[in-house]
Amino acid sequence: MTRVVVTGLGAVSPFGTGVKVYWTGLASGACAIRPVTLIDTADLRCRIAAEVPEMVSGSPRRSRADRLALGAAREALEDAGLDRAERDGTALIMGAVGGGMLEAEAWYWALVRGGEAARRPGVLRSVLPYSHAEVLGHRLGLHGPRETVVTACSSGAAALALAADLIAEGVVPAALAGGVDALTRICFMGFNALKLLDPEPCRPFDRDRRGMSIGEGAAFLVLEDAARARARGARIYAELAGHGMTTDAFHVTAPHPSGEGMVRAMTLALERAGVGPREVGYANAHGTGTLQNDRIEARALGRVFGGTDLLVSASKSMIGHTMAAAGSLEAVATVLALVHETIPPTANLRSPDPEVSFDCVPGTARPVALGCAISNSFGFGGQNVTLVFRR
């Protein structure tokens, strides 16, 4: 059986550019959720989000999301040490939702107001989610299979699961997989209209949580056939030992009240990895900070891991919900937790919800001997993905 390992990591997060900056922020428990600068929030209930503080370099003709993706993808490929020849047959599996919507929105506002920008509709070429993969494939010399996955908030994790399947089935020896999303008006204003955003930084698993915080960013992982990785002397961070993908088919936005689909995703992932619940020391939770989602995820975790010493934390408490990038940014966090044997904390957690039975590592990172960890991503419409990583 072909084993799939992680040999490269790349991230552009609300802490800044690079995996080192990202891990430093997470491990310190810092919160990168601040006043929004990219869009006008004057008439909105919530005026904060987790923006990438310094834009990565690149052509101003590229969308913000394209540049975020290029920054993270380049780092992952360079970290893995894949040269141009080795990239030739490498697959590219991209999770995306918003596409170049930020620039398209600005073009539209100029159009309705008769501004000069309306006469330059070139930005519309990058509005659709698949445009990121076109840019990355061309710029980075990735000539293998190319797919764009659009499964709402679980897109980045689903991309990793599909990439792992391509490698395990012998279709490709390696894949660059991950997700990207930039802050957009339609996303930020839409969640405001739904009253799902907390006017203060989100508080996953807190008794007094009031909603989520929006974020942006990109993360990519290089996945490889373990035998090939060893043969070329690559550094191996961890093994992507299994994954589970399910759909609730229950409601257009709400998860199933019992967490049935979440339970099936976690159970399937553990079965494929050949791992028992007691072997898992850490779960990087989906943990959005909404009343309903946190409670249902905690209920699902209890059904799978009840009676174990599982530790749980939510990266979104620090970097917000980065939409299509969430699953891949949180996968990077999970891999680094295994590498450093340190669990990043849940920030802003002051009064733990009594209905959440797990230790959610409030405030301060915790050193723990870890052999196996999971990352959960649960998207709108009940699109559930669980990834199992092993040292």
Order of alpha helices (4+ residues) and beta strands (2+ residues): beta-beta-alpha-beta-beta-alpha-alpha-beta-alpha-alpha-beta-alpha-beta-alpha-beta-alpha-beta-alpha-beta-alpha-beta-alpha-alpha-beta-beta-beta-beta
